[in-house]
Amino acid sequence: MPTPQLQYSNDGTPSVLRKKVVYTDLNFYKRSDVLYQLTAVFCGRFLPQYGDRTVDQMVQAARSTKQNIVEGSTDGQTSVEVELKLLGIAQGSNKELLEDYTDYLKKHGKQEWWKKNPRFEALHKFCKEHTAVEDYQPFFNRWTDEEMANCAICLCHMVDKAMETYIRRKDFEFVTEGGIRERITAARLGYRNNQKEIIENLTHENETLKKEIVRLQSIIRSLGGNCG
């Protein structure tokens, strides 16, 4: 049976909640936010606003990636199963967005940059060193469509790789620690053991106090005899 790693309150009471994940600290979340903002600008600048479903599909794919990371990380406090499902959806949406950008380059006769390409090396270094959307925004209205698309492709690959590692780790946690049922069982057992320990400590303290009372009564009696 899996052994959950429980969180405990200050009084020693176990909790069924998992350790909270601060999703805003996750680099793949930060890059998904960049992708969402970048995609909205890209579609506004380079794709027709009417009669082309690609715009809605790309923006929704970018949004789905980001939002499912948020929801999955939040719901993971109570259910790792739900977390894994939502992170899987996020990863799928990110791959869909990646495909849209590569299709755009092919359709418009633009070049997708690869390793050993000087532009790719510089872009990859920039994306690796920067995760905040504020670092990218100054370029949103300056880059060409080829530059923006290649930046998005680079970010998509980084998000996918990081999420793959993260999901594998969460899957291992689920296999080794179990889900909410195992956590509830462990928490209840932990609570009962904690209560048993408290009762045992109180019983021991009570016996100690009884012995001290007897000792003090003996001292009082002896003092009374001495006074007589």
C-alpha positions as a Markdown table, in Angstrom:
| # | Residue | x | y | z |
|---|---|---|---|---|
| 1 | Met | 0.0 | 0.0 | 0.0 |
| 2 | Pro | 1.4 | 3.5 | -0.9 |
| 3 | Thr | 2.6 | 5.6 | 2.0 |
| 4 | Pro | 1.6 | 9.2 | 1.6 |
| 5 | Gln | 3.9 | 12.0 | 2.8 |
| 6 | Leu | 1.4 | 14.0 | 4.9 |
| 7 | Gln | 1.5 | 17.6 | 6.0 |
| 8 | Tyr | 1.1 | 18.4 | 9.7 |
| 9 | Ser | -0.3 | 21.5 | 11.5 |
| 10 | Asn | 1.5 | 23.1 | 14.4 |
| 11 | Asp | -0.4 | 20.9 | 16.9 |
| 12 | Gly | 0.6 | 17.7 | 15.1 |
| 13 | Thr | -2.7 | 17.1 | 13.4 |
| 14 | Pro | -2.2 | 15.4 | 9.9 |
| 15 | Ser | -3.8 | 16.9 | 6.8 |
| 16 | Val | -5.2 | 15.2 | 3.7 |
| 17 | Leu | -4.1 | 18.2 | 1.6 |
| 18 | Arg | -0.9 | 17.9 | -0.4 |
| 19 | Lys | 1.8 | 20.5 | -0.3 |
| 20 | Lys | 0.6 | 23.6 | -2.2 |
| 21 | Val | 2.3 | 24.2 | -5.5 |
| 22 | Val | 3.0 | 27.9 | -6.3 |
| 23 | Tyr | 2.4 | 27.7 | -10.0 |
| 24 | Thr | 3.7 | 31.2 | -10.6 |
| 25 | Asp | 7.1 | 29.8 | -9.6 |
| 26 | Leu | 7.1 | 27.2 | -12.3 |
| 27 | Asn | 9.2 | 28.2 | -15.3 |
| 28 | Phe | 6.9 | 26.3 | -17.7 |
| 29 | Tyr | 4.0 | 28.3 | -16.4 |
| 30 | Lys | 5.8 | 31.5 | -16.9 |
| 31 | Arg | 6.7 | 30.6 | -20.4 |
| 32 | Ser | 3.1 | 29.5 | -21.1 |
| 33 | Asp | 2.1 | 33.0 | -20.1 |
| 34 | Val | 4.6 | 34.5 | -22.5 |
| 35 | Leu | 3.2 | 32.2 | -25.2 |
| 36 | Tyr | -0.4 | 33.3 | -24.5 |
| 37 | Gln | 0.5 | 37.0 | -24.7 |
| 38 | Leu | 2.8 | 36.5 | -27.7 |
| 39 | Thr | 0.1 | 34.5 | -29.6 |
| 40 | Ala | -2.5 | 37.1 | -29.1 |
| 41 | Val | -0.3 | 39.8 | -30.6 |
| 42 | Phe | 0.9 | 37.5 | -33.4 |
| 43 | Cys | -2.6 | 36.6 | -34.5 |
| 44 | Gly | -3.6 | 40.3 | -34.4 |
| 45 | Arg | -0.6 | 41.3 | -36.5 |
| 46 | Phe | -0.3 | 38.5 | -39.1 |
| 47 | Leu | -3.5 | 36.6 | -39.3 |
| 48 | Pro | -6.9 | 37.8 | -40.8 |
| 49 | Gln | -9.3 | 38.7 | -38.1 |
| 50 | Tyr | -12.4 | 37.4 | -40.0 |
| 51 | Gly | -13.0 | 34.2 | -41.8 |
| 52 | Asp | -10.0 | 32.2 | -40.4 |
| 53 | Arg | -10.6 | 29.9 | -37.5 |
| 54 | Thr | -6.8 | 29.6 | -37.0 |
| 55 | Val | -6.9 | 32.8 | -34.9 |
| 56 | Asp | -9.4 | 31.4 | -32.3 |
| 57 | Gln | -7.7 | 28.0 | -32.3 |
| 58 | Met | -4.2 | 29.4 | -31.6 |
| 59 | Val | -5.3 | 31.8 | -28.9 |
| 60 | Gln | -7.5 | 29.1 | -27.3 |
| 61 | Ala | -4.6 | 26.6 | -27.4 |
| 62 | Ala | -2.3 | 29.1 | -25.8 |
| 63 | Arg | -4.9 | 30.0 | -23.2 |
| 64 | Ser | -5.7 | 26.3 | -22.5 |
| 65 | Thr | -2.0 | 25.5 | -21.8 |
| 66 | Lys | -1.7 | 28.3 | -19.3 |
| 67 | Gln | -5.1 | 27.9 | -17.6 |
| 68 | Asn | -4.8 | 24.1 | -17.2 |
| 69 | Ile | -1.4 | 24.5 | -15.6 |
| 70 | Val | -3.1 | 26.9 | -13.1 |
| 71 | Glu | -6.1 | 24.6 | -12.4 |
| 72 | Gly | -4.1 | 21.4 | -12.3 |
| 73 | Ser | -1.6 | 22.9 | -9.8 |
| 74 | Thr | -4.4 | 24.2 | -7.6 |
| 75 | Asp | -6.5 | 21.0 | -7.7 |
| 76 | Gly | -3.4 | 19.0 | -7.0 |
| 77 | Gln | -3.7 | 19.9 | -3.3 |
| 78 | Thr | -6.6 | 17.5 | -3.1 |
| 79 | Ser | -6.3 | 15.1 | -6.1 |
| 80 | Val | -3.1 | 14.1 | -7.9 |
| 81 | Glu | -5.4 | 12.3 | -10.4 |
| 82 | Val | -7.1 | 15.5 | -11.4 |
| 83 | Glu | -3.8 | 17.3 | -11.5 |
| 84 | Leu | -2.3 | 14.8 | -13.9 |
| 85 | Lys | -5.3 | 14.9 | -16.1 |
| 86 | Leu | -5.3 | 18.7 | -16.4 |
| 87 | Leu | -1.5 | 18.9 | -16.9 |
| 88 | Gly | -1.9 | 16.3 | -19.7 |
| 89 | Ile | -4.5 | 18.6 | -21.3 |
| 90 | Ala | -2.1 | 21.5 | -20.9 |
| 91 | Gln | 0.6 | 19.6 | -22.6 |
| 92 | Gly | -1.7 | 18.6 | -25.4 |
| 93 | Ser | -2.8 | 22.2 | -26.0 |
| 94 | Asn | 0.9 | 23.3 | -26.1 |
| 95 | Lys | 1.7 | 20.7 | -28.7 |
| 96 | Glu | -1.3 | 21.9 | -30.7 |
| 97 | Leu | 0.0 | 25.4 | -30.6 |
| 98 | Leu | 3.4 | 24.2 | -31.6 |
| 99 | Glu | 1.9 | 22.6 | -34.7 |
| 100 | Asp | 0.0 | 25.8 | -35.6 |
| 101 | Tyr | 3.2 | 27.8 | -35.6 |
| 102 | Thr | 5.1 | 25.3 | -37.7 |
| 103 | Asp | 2.2 | 25.1 | -40.1 |
| 104 | Tyr | 2.2 | 28.9 | -40.4 |
| 105 | Leu | 5.9 | 28.9 | -41.4 |
| 106 | Lys | 5.3 | 26.2 | -44.0 |
| 107 | Lys | 2.2 | 27.9 | -45.4 |
| 108 | His | 3.9 | 31.3 | -45.8 |
| 109 | Gly | 7.3 | 30.0 | -47.0 |
| 110 | Lys | 9.1 | 31.1 | -43.9 |
| 111 | Gln | 12.1 | 29.3 | -42.4 |
| 112 | Glu | 11.9 | 27.3 | -39.2 |
| 113 | Trp | 15.2 | 27.8 | -37.4 |
| 114 | Trp | 17.3 | 24.8 | -36.2 |
| 115 | Lys | 20.5 | 24.2 | -34.3 |
| 116 | Lys | 23.7 | 25.5 | -35.9 |
| 117 | Asn | 21.6 | 28.4 | -37.3 |
| 118 | Pro | 23.0 | 31.6 | -35.7 |
| 119 | Arg | 19.6 | 33.0 | -35.3 |
| 120 | Phe | 18.4 | 29.9 | -33.5 |
| 121 | Glu | 21.3 | 29.9 | -31.1 |
| 122 | Ala | 20.7 | 33.5 | -30.1 |
| 123 | Leu | 17.0 | 33.0 | -29.8 |
| 124 | His | 17.4 | 29.8 | -27.8 |
| 125 | Lys | 19.8 | 31.5 | -25.4 |
| 126 | Phe | 17.3 | 34.4 | -24.9 |
| 127 | Cys | 14.4 | 32.1 | -24.3 |
| 128 | Lys | 16.4 | 30.0 | -21.9 |
| 129 | Glu | 17.5 | 33.0 | -19.8 |
| 130 | His | 14.2 | 34.8 | -19.8 |
| 131 | Thr | 10.8 | 33.6 | -18.5 |
| 132 | Ala | 9.0 | 36.8 | -17.7 |
| 133 | Val | 6.5 | 38.2 | -20.2 |
| 134 | Glu | 7.9 | 41.7 | -19.6 |
| 135 | Asp | 11.2 | 40.6 | -21.2 |
| 136 | Tyr | 9.5 | 39.7 | -24.4 |
| 137 | Gln | 6.9 | 42.5 | -24.7 |
| 138 | Pro | 9.2 | 45.1 | -26.2 |
| 139 | Phe | 9.7 | 42.8 | -29.2 |
| 140 | Phe | 6.1 | 41.9 | -29.8 |
| 141 | Asn | 5.5 | 44.8 | -32.3 |
| 142 | Arg | 9.1 | 44.8 | -33.7 |
| 143 | Trp | 9.7 | 41.2 | -34.6 |
| 144 | Thr | 8.7 | 39.9 | -38.0 |
| 145 | Asp | 6.2 | 37.0 | -38.3 |
| 146 | Glu | 9.2 | 34.6 | -38.9 |
| 147 | Glu | 10.9 | 35.8 | -35.7 |
| 148 | Met | 7.8 | 35.6 | -33.6 |
| 149 | Ala | 6.8 | 32.2 | -34.8 |
| 150 | Asn | 10.3 | 30.8 | -34.2 |
| 151 | Cys | 10.3 | 32.3 | -30.7 |
| 152 | Ala | 6.9 | 30.7 | -30.0 |
| 153 | Ile | 8.2 | 27.3 | -31.3 |
| 154 | Cys | 11.3 | 27.5 | -29.1 |
| 155 | Leu | 9.1 | 28.3 | -26.1 |
| 156 | Cys | 6.7 | 25.5 | -26.9 |
| 157 | His | 9.5 | 23.0 | -27.0 |
| 158 | Met | 10.8 | 24.3 | -23.6 |
| 159 | Val | 7.4 | 24.1 | -22.0 |
| 160 | Asp | 6.8 | 20.6 | -23.4 |
| 161 | Lys | 10.1 | 19.3 | -22.2 |
| 162 | Ala | 9.7 | 20.8 | -18.7 |
| 163 | Met | 6.1 | 19.5 | -18.4 |
| 164 | Glu | 7.2 | 16.0 | -19.5 |
| 165 | Thr | 9.7 | 15.9 | -16.6 |
| 166 | Tyr | 7.2 | 17.4 | -14.1 |
| 167 | Ile | 4.4 | 15.0 | -15.1 |
| 168 | Arg | 6.7 | 12.0 | -14.7 |
| 169 | Arg | 7.6 | 13.2 | -11.2 |
| 170 | Lys | 3.9 | 13.6 | -10.3 |
| 171 | Asp | 3.1 | 10.2 | -11.7 |
| 172 | Phe | 5.9 | 8.7 | -9.5 |
| 173 | Glu | 4.4 | 10.5 | -6.5 |
| 174 | Phe | 1.0 | 9.0 | -7.2 |
| 175 | Val | 2.3 | 5.5 | -7.6 |
| 176 | Thr | 4.4 | 5.7 | -4.4 |
| 177 | Glu | 2.1 | 7.7 | -2.2 |
| 178 | Gly | -1.4 | 7.0 | -3.6 |
| 179 | Gly | -4.3 | 9.4 | -4.1 |
| 180 | Ile | -6.9 | 11.1 | -1.9 |
| 181 | Arg | -8.3 | 7.8 | -0.4 |
| 182 | Glu | -4.8 | 6.8 | 0.8 |
| 183 | Arg | -4.2 | 10.2 | 2.2 |
| 184 | Ile | -7.5 | 10.2 | 4.1 |
| 185 | Thr | -6.7 | 6.8 | 5.5 |
| 186 | Ala | -3.2 | 7.8 | 6.5 |
| 187 | Ala | -4.5 | 11.1 | 8.0 |
| 188 | Arg | -7.1 | 9.3 | 10.1 |
| 189 | Leu | -4.6 | 6.7 | 11.3 |
| 190 | Gly | -2.2 | 9.5 | 12.0 |
| 191 | Tyr | -4.8 | 11.5 | 13.9 |
| 192 | Arg | -5.7 | 8.4 | 16.0 |
| 193 | Asn | -2.1 | 7.7 | 16.7 |
| 194 | Asn | -1.6 | 11.4 | 17.6 |
| 195 | Gln | -4.6 | 11.2 | 20.0 |
| 196 | Lys | -3.3 | 8.0 | 21.5 |
| 197 | Glu | 0.1 | 9.6 | 22.1 |
| 198 | Ile | -1.6 | 12.7 | 23.7 |
| 199 | Ile | -3.7 | 10.4 | 26.0 |
| 200 | Glu | -0.6 | 8.4 | 26.9 |
| 201 | Asn | 1.4 | 11.6 | 27.7 |
| 202 | Leu | -1.5 | 13.0 | 29.8 |
| 203 | Thr | -1.8 | 9.7 | 31.7 |
| 204 | His | 1.9 | 9.7 | 32.4 |
| 205 | Glu | 1.7 | 13.3 | 33.5 |
| 206 | Asn | -1.3 | 12.5 | 35.7 |
| 207 | Glu | 0.5 | 9.7 | 37.4 |
| 208 | Thr | 3.5 | 11.9 | 38.0 |
| 209 | Leu | 1.3 | 14.6 | 39.5 |
| 210 | Lys | -0.3 | 12.0 | 41.8 |
| 211 | Lys | 3.1 | 10.9 | 43.1 |
| 212 | Glu | 4.1 | 14.5 | 43.6 |
| 213 | Ile | 0.9 | 15.2 | 45.6 |
| 214 | Val | 1.6 | 12.2 | 47.8 |
| 215 | Arg | 5.2 | 13.4 | 48.3 |
| 216 | Leu | 4.0 | 16.9 | 49.2 |
| 217 | Gln | 1.4 | 15.6 | 51.6 |
| 218 | Ser | 4.1 | 13.5 | 53.3 |
| 219 | Ile | 6.2 | 16.6 | 53.7 |
| 220 | Ile | 3.3 | 18.6 | 55.1 |
| 221 | Arg | 2.6 | 15.9 | 57.7 |
| 222 | Ser | 6.2 | 15.8 | 58.8 |
| 223 | Leu | 6.3 | 19.5 | 59.1 |
| 224 | Gly | 3.1 | 19.4 | 61.3 |
| 225 | Gly | 4.6 | 16.8 | 63.5 |
| 226 | Asn | 7.8 | 18.9 | 64.0 |
| 227 | Cys | 5.7 | 21.9 | 65.0 |
| 228 | Gly | 3.9 | 19.8 | 67.7 |
